[in-house]
Amino acid sequence: MKVTFLGLGVMGFPMAGHLSAAGHDVTVYNRTQSKAKQWCKEHTGRWAATVAEAVEDAQVVFSCVGNDDDVRSVTTGPEGAFSAMTKGAIFVDHTTTSAELALELNAAAKPLGIRFMDAPVSGGQAGAESGMLTVMCGSDPCLFSTLEPVFEAYAKSSVMMGDVGQGQRAKMVNQICISGVLAGLSEGLLLAQKSGLDIEALMHCLKNGAAGSWQMENRGLSMNYDKFDFGFAIEWMIKDLGICATEARKHGLGLALTEKTLHDYQALAAQGHGRDDTSVLIKAIAEQSKVPKK
């Protein structure tokens, strides 16, 4: 297919590369043009200087940018994609945003004859690079059927979650679960360290049992060795958990663990850890876990 990818960050760059490797005709756009030019050196495809130029004649336009406002800028903004896309084209937003934005964009796309899907992804930079992401899709079933084979270029799984907005709500649950697992893993590691357990043996012992998780498998040892320079930066998790907390309050829910973890990440960011990955949560929990000496 003739496709366009808007946003070449740590996720978009490899995702667009997988689309090219799968045989799609790819055009890329990035606010910083040097990234788009670098992408073209590493992959087969073209780069465009503007969003309008990038989406011209595209059958499918993908975006993976920063936040709600960034998505608005590349879609409904003065120089956004919607005004330049052809009737019948598809816009897929892989950015993690509020569900309200997905509904807003779908409403803006419909009168223009553009089909819209919210499709946030999970798997992080490593998943994007290996082509093993999970895609959570909000759209109509016919559109999902059209796009499912395309997602196979960079995803191990794509799942239809319901109408527009439900993809984003599924991603909220994903982020809440990640933060909860990290909180438990942090406390467990702290006890293991104080108890003098062999951490490598412990991780090997636990990872295939009921306590096992992706976080334990991929971050347990690095947390133990105080390494946090890979994975998903907490500045983005702060954004995501803020969205989760807002959505929960709309349903009359107060998610205590989620809001506490959000507060912990905000405190860590203020201490200069904003670019560290989410497993740095152990630093906040370690500080809170100290029992005052009598």
C-alpha positions as MATLAB code, in Angstrom:
seq = 'MKVTFLGLGVMGFPMAGHLSAAGHDVTVYNRTQSKAKQWCKEHTGRWAATVAEAVEDAQVVFSCVGNDDDVRSVTTGPEGAFSAMTKGAIFVDHTTTSAELALELNAAAKPLGIRFMDAPVSGGQAGAESGMLTVMCGSDPCLFSTLEPVFEAYAKSSVMMGDVGQGQRAKMVNQICISGVLAGLSEGLLLAQKSGLDIEALMHCLKNGAAGSWQMENRGLSMNYDKFDFGFAIEWMIKDLGICATEARKHGLGLALTEKTLHDYQALAAQGHGRDDTSVLIKAIAEQSKVPKK';
ca = [
       0.000    0.000    0.000;
       0.983    3.637   -0.341;
       1.471    4.752    3.251;
       2.758    7.747    5.194;
       4.283    7.790    8.658;
       4.205   11.014   10.686;
       6.636   11.111   13.602;
      10.025    9.379   13.639;
      10.818    9.116   17.324;
      12.087    5.988   19.044;
       8.836    4.226   18.085;
       7.953    5.703   14.705;
      11.416    5.378   13.149;
      11.565    1.562   13.366;
       7.829    1.111   12.747;
       8.086    2.989    9.468;
      11.148    0.909    8.646;
       9.194   -2.322    9.114;
       6.475   -1.029    6.785;
       9.104   -0.353    4.135;
      10.698   -3.782    4.630;
       7.257   -5.366    4.208;
       7.031   -3.878    0.727;
       4.829   -0.850    1.325;
       5.492    2.416   -0.514;
       6.475    4.641    2.443;
       6.729    8.403    2.794;
       7.879    9.809    6.131;
       7.583   13.166    7.832;
       9.244   14.437   10.968;
       9.336   17.915   12.465;
      13.132   17.648   12.605;
      13.965   16.983    8.976;
      17.354   15.454    9.742;
      15.588   12.423   11.241;
      13.525   11.950    8.092;
      16.633   12.190    5.936;
      18.416    9.684    8.172;
      15.457    7.321    7.895;
      15.751    7.443    4.098;
      19.431    6.527    4.347;
      18.561    3.410    6.315;
      15.317    2.388    4.591;
      13.629    2.467    1.210;
      11.213    5.369    0.949;
      10.848    9.122    0.640;
      10.694   12.020    3.071;
       8.479   15.076    2.787;
       9.082   18.591    4.020;
       5.471   19.169    5.119;
       2.622   17.069    6.456;
       0.454   18.000    3.469;
       3.113   16.844    1.025;
       3.644   13.635    2.995;
       0.004   12.537    3.049;
      -0.838   13.421   -0.543;
      -2.288   10.334   -2.275;
      -1.537    8.084    0.735;
      -3.960    5.229    1.281;
      -3.056    4.996    4.968;
      -1.481    7.667    7.174;
       0.061    6.598   10.485;
       1.047    8.953   13.286;
       3.098    8.368   16.412;
       3.886   11.700   18.044;
       3.947   13.075   21.590;
       0.628   14.075   23.148;
      -2.896   15.252   22.375;
      -1.782   18.668   21.158;
       0.921   17.173   18.929;
      -1.675   14.902   17.331;
      -4.027   17.840   16.776;
      -1.165   19.724   15.128;
      -0.538   16.988   12.541;
      -4.219   16.250   11.906;
      -6.626   19.173   12.264;
      -4.071   21.985   12.606;
      -3.702   24.678    9.922;
      -1.166   22.533    8.060;
      -2.500   19.198    9.258;
      -3.082   15.959    7.397;
      -6.882   15.943    7.297;
      -7.141   18.881    4.917;
      -4.678   17.272    2.479;
      -5.736   13.609    2.578;
      -7.813   12.113   -0.211;
     -11.376   10.963    0.342;
     -11.474    7.315    1.417;
      -7.995    7.389    2.946;
      -7.367    6.031    6.448;
      -5.736    7.787    9.389;
      -4.304    5.572   12.152;
      -3.095    7.231   15.333;
      -0.562    5.128   17.250;
       0.066    7.893   19.805;
      -1.096    7.287   23.369;
      -3.710   10.007   23.946;
      -6.979   10.643   25.738;
     -10.052    8.798   24.474;
     -11.700   12.195   24.028;
      -9.119   13.143   21.409;
      -9.843    9.980   19.442;
     -13.549   10.835   19.409;
     -12.753   14.419   18.427;
     -10.582   13.330   15.504;
     -13.090   10.759   14.322;
     -15.787   13.461   14.276;
     -13.472   15.771   12.298;
     -12.486   13.042    9.828;
     -15.949   11.756    8.936;
     -17.236   14.814    7.006;
     -14.024   14.735    4.955;
     -14.524   11.109    3.959;
     -11.497   10.031    6.004;
     -11.679    6.825    8.059;
     -10.090    7.038   11.503;
      -8.698    4.501   13.963;
      -7.112    5.022   17.378;
      -4.458    2.337   17.745;
      -2.016    2.909   20.626;
       0.764    0.366   20.938;
       2.524   -1.475   23.740;
       5.983   -3.004   23.706;
       8.195    0.063   23.927;
      11.241    0.874   21.848;
      12.470   -2.716   21.937;
       9.120   -3.950   20.628;
       9.106   -1.354   17.869;
      12.617   -2.289   16.790;
      11.935   -6.029   16.808;
       8.502   -5.678   15.184;
       6.804   -7.276   18.196;
       4.362   -4.589   19.318;
       0.790   -5.064   20.492;
      -1.769   -2.771   18.827;
      -5.016   -1.870   20.616;
      -7.551   -0.781   18.018;
     -10.644    1.393   18.237;
     -12.660    1.493   14.996;
     -15.293   -0.369   13.059;
     -14.637   -4.063   12.289;
     -14.354   -3.505    8.527;
     -11.558   -0.990    8.968;
      -9.784   -3.330   11.373;
      -9.960   -6.133    8.791;
      -8.335   -3.839    6.235;
      -5.511   -2.800    8.538;
      -4.765   -6.015   10.417;
      -2.465   -7.382    7.668;
      -0.626   -4.035    7.556;
      -0.016   -4.069   11.309;
       1.744   -7.410   10.911;
       4.780   -5.498    9.629;
       5.603   -4.289   13.154;
       3.235   -6.062   15.551;
       2.948   -9.557   16.987;
      -0.672   -8.842   17.864;
      -3.405   -6.397   16.903;
      -6.703   -6.600   18.732;
     -10.049   -4.969   17.983;
     -11.160   -3.375   21.268;
     -14.393   -1.736   20.118;
     -15.499    1.625   18.754;
     -13.231    4.641   18.381;
     -11.767    5.568   21.769;
     -11.686    2.015   23.094;
      -8.142    1.486   21.840;
      -6.993    4.372   24.012;
      -8.952    3.097   26.997;
      -7.309   -0.316   26.604;
      -3.912    1.400   26.593;
      -4.841    3.171   29.838;
      -5.435   -0.208   31.478;
      -2.096   -1.380   30.080;
      -0.244    1.528   31.674;
      -2.019    1.091   35.010;
      -1.033   -2.582   35.082;
       2.596   -1.778   34.225;
       2.863    0.740   37.046;
       1.313   -1.688   39.529;
       3.659   -4.511   38.535;
       6.665   -2.190   38.875;
       5.553   -1.109   42.343;
       5.318   -4.729   43.504;
       8.584   -5.694   41.813;
      10.318   -2.734   43.458;
       9.197   -3.718   46.949;
      10.090   -7.359   46.323;
      13.577   -6.463   45.107;
      14.184   -4.199   48.087;
      13.343   -7.047   50.481;
      15.465   -9.474   48.466;
      18.457   -7.116   48.594;
      18.140   -6.572   52.348;
      17.739  -10.319   52.882;
      20.966  -11.085   51.059;
      19.329  -13.177   48.341;
      21.186  -13.901   45.115;
      19.159  -11.619   42.826;
      20.114  -13.335   39.584;
      19.126  -16.726   41.003;
      15.932  -15.207   42.393;
      14.885  -13.727   39.038;
      15.589  -17.051   37.335;
      13.540  -18.816   40.015;
      10.537  -16.485   39.903;
      10.226  -15.470   36.261;
       8.477  -18.660   35.129;
       6.134  -18.847   38.112;
       3.039  -16.916   39.127;
       5.122  -13.841   39.997;
       6.710  -13.719   36.553;
       6.107  -10.724   34.290;
       7.608   -8.861   31.359;
       8.918   -6.293   33.826;
      10.658   -8.948   35.917;
      12.112  -10.628   32.838;
      13.386   -7.418   31.254;
      13.942   -5.003   34.137;
      14.478   -7.047   37.298;
      18.252   -7.324   37.028;
      18.778   -3.823   35.670;
      16.773   -2.419   38.605;
      18.978   -4.406   40.973;
      22.103   -2.943   39.363;
      20.687    0.601   39.422;
      20.514    0.938   35.616;
      17.618    2.906   34.159;
      18.849    4.173   30.819;
      16.622    2.186   28.496;
      12.978    1.642   27.838;
      10.058    4.012   28.277;
      10.971    7.355   29.883;
       8.980    8.401   32.948;
       8.185   11.789   31.418;
       5.911    9.890   29.028;
       4.501    7.673   31.775;
       3.571   10.815   33.704;
       1.535   11.904   30.703;
      -0.073    8.479   30.357;
      -0.948    7.993   34.024;
      -2.385   11.510   34.091;
      -4.719   10.452   31.278;
      -5.594    7.283   33.228;
      -6.402    9.215   36.399;
      -8.580   11.696   34.503;
     -10.494    8.909   32.760;
     -10.995    7.080   36.067;
     -12.436   10.168   37.747;
     -14.960   10.509   34.926;
     -16.262    7.084   35.957;
     -16.308    7.929   39.650;
     -13.156    5.945   40.382;
     -10.241    6.980   42.539;
      -7.356    4.680   41.629;
      -5.132    5.000   44.677;
      -2.136    3.016   43.415;
      -2.190    4.712   40.019;
      -2.352    8.184   41.546;
       0.399    7.367   44.057;
       2.642    6.060   41.262;
       1.927    9.171   39.208;
       2.958   11.311   42.186;
       6.118    9.222   42.640;
       7.075    9.651   38.996;
       6.454   13.380   39.162;
       8.755   13.603   42.189;
      11.424   11.554   40.410;
      11.199   13.792   37.343;
      11.687   16.849   39.581;
      14.857   15.179   40.870;
      16.226   14.871   37.321;
      15.053   11.360   36.416;
      12.624   12.398   33.676;
      14.503   10.551   30.940;
      15.090    7.390   33.004;
      12.858    4.432   32.217;
       9.831    3.536   34.292;
      11.671    0.972   36.414;
      13.364    3.880   38.223;
      10.228    3.795   40.381;
      12.263    1.607   42.734;
      14.185    4.723   43.850;
      11.026    6.400   45.102;
       9.766    3.243   46.782;
      13.154    2.625   48.411;
      13.042    6.073   49.992;
       9.480    5.584   51.220;
      10.289    2.131   52.597;
      12.879    3.269   55.115;
      11.687    2.631   58.640;
      12.754    5.412   61.042;
      15.168    4.230   63.692;
      13.827    4.452   67.232;
];
